[in-house]
Amino acid sequence: MVQARLTRLLDTAWPALALVLAAAGVVRLGYVLTLENALNVTFEADPLTYDQLARNLLAGRPYVGASFYFPAGTENPTALWDPLYPLFLAGIYALVGHDFLAVRLVHVVLGVASCGLLYVLGRSIFGPRIGLLGAGFAAIYPFFIYYTGQILTETLFIFLMLALLTLARAVAQQRIRGALAVLTLGITAGLTVLTRAEALYFAVILIVVLGWWSAPLRTGGTPGWRARVSSLIALVVVFAATLSPWVGFNYARFDRLFVTTKLGYNLYKYYHPRMTADQRVRSDDIPLPDLTGLSEPEREDRLLSAGLGFMADDPGRTARFMVAKAGLLFKLTPSNEINRRYALVSLLSYGVLVPFMVIGAIISLRRWPLTWPLLLWVVLGSTSGILVFAGIRLRMRIEPILLLFAAVGVVKLVEWLWSRRAAGREMEQPEQGGG
């Protein structure tokens, strides 16, 4: 009886989803209200730079700020930092002033919306039970709650990535078609890349595959090659147009077409002979070559060449570093533990769910025609961390999908246990009748 009622509730889902979203809002709001209305800088100074870039935008100095390519404390034209989040901050500052609480309140809204998107995505692929449980995990997941209060890209990026995956699923199902499909998918893909450039290759693959195979501009039936080509071209054009203001701005400043300059410095630093596999060597202890008189893209070229040289000079060390980075990316406790309580929170949330994430990912492989975008993002999102720099913050970008896989693992395990229990009861009934 209890099982039947629970099943009906989960299959109906909307009342339960409302409770999940309410819980997500309450815990996030409660957390951000405990924070001082100031920058909360813990392990890294990125919030300081994002805030600096946003204030400079409002002051008419667009994308001028600190950069790893120049001495600490200086401000220079930079493309190291992805552009959308500073613009996002500047928009909030323009409306309500230099108020960090306002930013965190917008983060709360985005966090709740992300839980809703995870439900829609999970329901469309795996069914309402898994979608609801995945959203439930995300609603109370400690790391998502923590980053709601940080002036960092994670909350915005997770929202946009889930929106992109949800739209991709809707286009594949033909629930969104025509110009609306092309515009929403292309623009969302572009905004996602402008928030974290690591999503570029994933966005390109997603657009190419959906443009060709789903052909959203088709009028009906099986798409012909003309419908496929026109859909592909339209998606690429919208995607490129979304990126073009930033790329064009960089061309005007640096006389070069590019999206970001972050790769060169990161490869140089994290494969430098002084760096260790645990990534704990301070930036100040990694000497830079003479970069005098070079623009930021030119400095990136020099450091990128040197970093690739470090990797090629000792392939065995490079391989060991990548293995170590994979371990850091999926470590049960964060690398920068504040105290034992912080590590315990990680173990009791991420640590408990890891086995179910693995089980769910394996199950998802069997349904690859439906799950390939999720699996592809997990692979590509992990690869960028394993190649360069790994840590809990880098895992955050794939963690919503890992939580959805955990929901798959939990639901399938419960269904298996219920089926075993039901089979056992059926075997007992004949025996009791015979006696």
C-alpha positions in Angstrom: 0.0 0.0 0.0 2.8 2.5 1.0 4.7 1.5 -2.1 1.7 2.1 -4.4 1.0 5.5 -2.9 4.7 6.5 -3.2 4.8 5.4 -6.8 1.7 7.4 -7.6 3.2 10.5 -6.0 6.5 10.2 -7.8 4.8 9.6 -11.2 2.5 12.6 -10.7 5.6 14.5 -9.6 4.4 18.1 -9.7 3.4 18.4 -6.0 6.7 16.8 -5.0 8.6 18.9 -7.4 7.1 22.1 -5.9 8.4 20.9 -2.5 11.8 20.2 -3.9 12.1 23.6 -5.5 10.8 25.2 -2.3 13.5 23.4 -0.3 16.1 24.4 -2.8 15.1 28.1 -2.4 14.9 27.9 1.4 18.3 26.4 2.0 20.0 28.7 -0.5 18.3 31.8 0.8 19.0 30.8 4.4 22.7 30.3 3.6 23.3 33.6 1.7 21.5 35.5 4.5 24.1 34.3 6.9 27.0 35.8 4.9 28.3 39.3 5.4 27.4 41.6 2.5 31.0 41.6 1.2 33.2 39.5 -1.0 33.7 36.1 0.6 37.2 35.1 -0.5 38.4 31.7 0.7 40.8 29.6 -1.4 41.3 31.8 -4.4 41.1 35.5 -5.3 38.8 35.1 -8.4 35.9 36.9 -6.8 38.0 40.0 -6.4 38.9 40.0 -10.1 35.3 39.3 -11.3 34.1 42.2 -9.1 37.0 44.4 -10.4 36.1 43.6 -14.0 32.4 44.4 -13.4 33.2 47.8 -11.8 35.5 48.7 -14.6 32.8 47.8 -17.1 30.5 50.3 -15.4 33.3 52.9 -15.3 33.8 52.6 -19.1 36.9 50.5 -19.0 35.6 47.2 -20.5 37.5 44.0 -19.6 40.4 45.7 -17.9 41.7 44.1 -14.8 44.1 41.7 -13.2 45.6 38.9 -15.3 48.1 36.1 -14.6 50.1 37.4 -17.5 51.1 40.6 -15.8 52.5 41.6 -12.4 50.2 41.3 -9.4 48.3 44.5 -8.6 48.3 45.8 -12.2 45.3 46.3 -14.5 45.6 45.6 -18.2 43.2 44.8 -21.1 42.5 41.1 -20.6 40.7 38.2 -22.2 41.8 35.7 -19.5 38.4 35.8 -17.8 35.3 34.7 -19.6 33.2 37.7 -20.3 29.6 36.9 -19.4 29.9 36.7 -15.6 31.5 40.1 -15.2 28.8 41.5 -17.5 26.2 39.7 -15.4 27.6 41.3 -12.2 27.8 44.7 -13.9 24.1 44.5 -14.9 23.2 43.8 -11.2 25.4 46.6 -10.0 23.9 49.0 -12.5 20.4 48.2 -11.2 20.9 48.1 -7.4 24.4 49.3 -6.8 27.5 47.5 -5.6 25.5 45.0 -3.5 26.8 41.5 -3.1 23.6 40.3 -1.4 21.7 41.2 -4.6 24.1 39.1 -6.6 23.6 36.2 -4.2 19.8 36.5 -4.3 20.0 36.2 -8.1 22.2 33.2 -7.6 19.4 31.7 -5.4 16.9 32.1 -8.2 19.3 30.5 -10.7 20.0 27.7 -8.3 16.3 26.9 -7.9 15.8 27.2 -11.7 18.7 24.7 -12.2 16.9 22.2 -10.0 13.8 22.6 -12.1 15.8 22.2 -15.3 17.4 19.0 -13.9 14.0 17.6 -13.2 12.8 18.4 -16.8 15.9 16.9 -18.3 15.8 13.8 -16.1 12.1 13.3 -16.7 12.4 13.5 -20.5 15.2 10.9 -20.6 14.7 8.6 -17.6 11.1 9.3 -16.3 9.6 11.4 -13.5 11.0 9.4 -10.5 14.6 9.8 -11.6 14.0 13.4 -12.6 12.5 14.2 -9.3 15.2 12.5 -7.3 18.0 14.1 -9.3 16.4 17.5 -8.6 16.1 16.6 -5.0 19.8 15.8 -4.7 20.7 19.1 -6.4 18.3 21.0 -4.1 20.2 20.0 -0.9 23.7 19.3 -2.4 26.1 21.2 -0.1 28.5 22.3 -2.8 25.7 23.8 -4.9 24.5 25.7 -1.8 28.0 26.9 -0.9 28.7 28.3 -4.4 25.4 30.1 -4.4 27.1 32.5 -1.9 30.3 32.9 -3.9 30.9 35.6 -6.5 32.0 33.0 -9.0 30.8 31.6 -12.4 29.6 28.3 -11.1 25.9 29.0 -10.4 25.4 30.9 -13.7 27.3 28.3 -15.7 25.4 25.3 -14.2 22.1 27.0 -15.0 23.1 27.7 -18.6 24.5 24.2 -19.2 21.4 22.6 -17.9 19.3 25.0 -20.1 21.4 24.0 -23.1 21.0 20.2 -22.4 17.3 20.6 -21.8 16.8 22.6 -25.0 18.9 20.0 -26.9 16.6 17.3 -25.6 13.5 19.2 -26.6 14.9 19.8 -30.1 15.8 16.1 -30.5 12.2 15.2 -29.5 10.8 17.8 -31.9 9.0 19.5 -29.0 10.7 22.7 -30.2 11.0 23.3 -33.9 11.7 25.8 -36.5 13.2 29.2 -36.0 12.5 29.1 -32.2 14.6 25.9 -31.9 17.5 27.4 -33.8 17.4 30.7 -31.9 17.1 29.3 -28.4 19.6 26.5 -28.9 22.2 28.7 -30.7 22.0 31.6 -28.3 22.1 29.4 -25.2 25.1 27.5 -26.5 26.9 30.8 -27.1 26.0 32.2 -23.7 27.3 29.0 -22.1 30.6 29.3 -23.8 30.9 33.0 -22.9 30.5 32.0 -19.3 33.1 29.1 -19.3 35.1 28.7 -22.5 35.7 25.1 -21.6 32.2 24.4 -23.0 33.3 25.4 -26.5 34.0 22.0 -28.0 31.0 20.4 -26.4 28.7 23.2 -27.7 30.1 22.9 -31.3 29.6 19.1 -31.3 26.1 19.4 -29.9 25.1 22.0 -32.5 26.6 20.0 -35.4 24.9 16.8 -34.4 21.5 18.3 -33.7 21.6 20.6 -36.8 22.3 17.6 -39.0 20.3 14.7 -37.4 17.4 16.5 -35.8 17.2 19.3 -38.5 14.9 21.6 -36.5 14.0 23.6 -39.6 12.4 20.7 -41.4 8.6 21.0 -42.0 7.8 17.4 -41.3 8.7 13.7 -41.9 12.2 12.5 -42.4 14.5 15.4 -43.1 16.3 15.5 -46.5 19.8 16.8 -47.0 18.6 20.3 -47.8 16.7 20.5 -44.5 19.8 19.1 -42.7 22.2 21.6 -44.3 19.9 24.6 -43.8 19.4 23.7 -40.1 23.1 23.2 -39.5 24.0 26.5 -41.2 21.3 28.3 -39.2 22.5 26.9 -35.9 26.1 27.7 -36.6 25.3 31.2 -37.7 23.2 31.9 -34.5 25.9 30.4 -32.3 28.7 32.4 -34.0 26.6 35.6 -33.8 26.2 35.1 -30.1 30.0 34.8 -29.7 30.8 37.6 -32.2 30.5 40.7 -30.0 33.2 39.2 -27.6 35.4 37.8 -30.4 35.1 41.1 -32.4 35.9 43.1 -29.3 39.1 41.1 -28.8 40.0 41.6 -32.4 39.6 45.3 -32.1 41.9 45.3 -29.0 44.5 42.7 -30.0 44.1 42.3 -33.7 43.4 38.6 -33.4 40.3 36.4 -33.3 40.0 34.2 -30.2 37.7 33.5 -27.2 40.1 33.3 -24.3 43.8 33.4 -23.3 43.6 31.1 -20.3 45.1 28.0 -21.8 48.7 29.2 -22.2 49.2 30.3 -18.6 47.6 27.2 -17.2 49.6 24.7 -19.2 52.8 26.6 -18.4 52.1 26.7 -14.7 50.8 23.2 -14.2 53.4 21.4 -16.2 56.4 23.6 -15.2 59.4 21.6 -13.9 58.8 23.2 -10.4 55.1 22.1 -10.3 54.2 18.9 -8.4 51.5 16.4 -9.2 49.4 17.7 -6.2 49.2 21.2 -7.8 50.2 22.8 -4.5 53.1 25.0 -5.7 52.3 28.7 -5.4 52.1 30.8 -8.5 54.9 33.1 -7.1 57.2 30.1 -7.1 56.7 29.5 -10.9 59.0 31.9 -12.7 57.7 33.4 -16.0 60.0 34.1 -19.0 60.7 37.6 -20.1 57.3 38.9 -21.5 58.2 42.6 -21.7 56.5 44.5 -24.5 54.1 41.7 -25.4 50.3 41.9 -25.4 48.3 39.3 -23.5 47.6 37.1 -26.6 51.3 37.2 -27.4 52.2 36.3 -23.9 49.8 33.4 -24.1 51.5 32.2 -27.3 54.9 32.2 -25.5 53.7 30.4 -22.4 51.6 27.9 -24.4 54.6 27.0 -26.5 56.7 26.5 -23.3 53.9 24.6 -21.6 53.5 22.2 -24.5 57.3 21.8 -24.5 57.3 20.8 -20.8 54.7 18.2 -21.6 56.5 16.8 -24.6 60.0 16.7 -22.9 58.8 14.2 -20.3 55.8 12.2 -21.5 55.9 9.9 -18.5 55.7 12.8 -16.0 52.9 14.3 -18.1 50.9 11.0 -17.9 51.5 10.8 -14.1 50.3 14.4 -13.7 47.1 13.6 -15.6 46.4 10.5 -13.5 47.0 12.6 -10.4 44.7 15.3 -11.7 41.9 12.7 -12.3 42.3 11.7 -8.7 42.1 15.3 -7.5 39.0 16.0 -9.7 37.0 13.1 -8.2 38.6 13.1 -4.7 36.1 12.4 -1.9 37.2 15.4 0.1 38.3 18.8 -1.4 42.0 19.4 -1.8 41.8 22.6 0.4 40.1 21.3 3.5 39.3 24.1 6.0 38.6 21.7 8.8 37.3 18.2 9.5 33.7 19.3 9.4 34.1 20.5 5.8 35.7 17.2 4.8 32.9 15.3 6.6 30.2 17.2 4.6 31.9 16.2 1.4 32.0 12.5 2.5 28.4 12.5 3.6 27.1 14.0 0.3 29.4 13.4 -2.7 31.1 10.5 -1.0 27.8 8.7 -0.3 26.5 9.3 -3.9 29.7 8.3 -5.8 28.8 4.6 -6.1 25.4 5.4 -7.4 26.9 7.9 -9.8 29.0 5.1 -11.3 26.1 2.7 -11.4 23.9 5.3 -13.0 26.5 6.2 -15.6 26.9 2.6 -16.6 23.2 2.2 -16.9 23.1 5.4 -19.0 25.6 3.9 -21.5 22.9 1.4 -22.5 20.6 4.2 -23.5 23.3 6.2 -25.3 21.0 7.4 -28.2 19.2 9.4 -25.4 22.0 10.1 -23.0 24.9 10.8 -25.3 24.9 14.6 -24.7 25.1 14.0 -20.9 27.8 11.4 -21.3 29.7 13.6 -23.7 29.6 16.6 -21.4 30.9 14.5 -18.5 33.8 13.3 -20.6 34.7 16.7 -22.1 34.1 18.5 -18.8 36.4 16.1 -17.0 39.0 16.1 -19.7 39.7 19.8 -19.5 40.4 19.5 -15.7 42.5 16.3 -16.1 44.6 18.0 -18.8 45.2 21.3 -17.0 44.0 21.9 -13.4 41.7 19.8 -11.3 39.7 20.4 -8.1 36.3 20.4 -6.6 35.4 23.7 -8.3 36.2 22.1 -11.7 34.1 19.1 -10.9 31.1 21.4 -10.3 30.5 21.9 -14.0 29.7 18.2 -14.5 28.2 17.5 -11.1 24.6 18.1 -12.0 24.8 15.3 -14.5 26.6 13.1 -11.9 23.7 13.7 -9.5 21.2 12.7 -12.2 23.2 9.5 -12.7 23.2 9.0 -9.0 19.4 9.2 -9.1 19.4 6.6 -11.8 21.5 4.3 -9.7 19.4 4.8 -6.6 16.0 4.3 -8.3 17.2 1.2 -10.2 18.5 -0.3 -7.0 15.3 0.4 -5.1 13.3 -1.1 -8.0 15.5 -4.2 -8.0 15.1 -4.6 -4.2 11.3 -4.2 -4.5 11.1 -6.8 -7.3 13.1 -9.2 -5.3 10.9 -8.7 -2.3 7.7 -9.2 -4.4 9.2 -12.3 -6.0 9.9 -13.7 -2.5 6.3 -13.1 -1.4 5.0 -14.9 -4.4 7.2 -17.9 -3.6 5.9 -17.9 0.0 2.2 -17.8 -0.9 2.1 -21.3 -2.6 4.1 -22.8 0.3 1.6 -21.4 2.8 -1.3 -22.6 0.7 0.1 -26.1 0.5 0.7 -26.3 4.2 
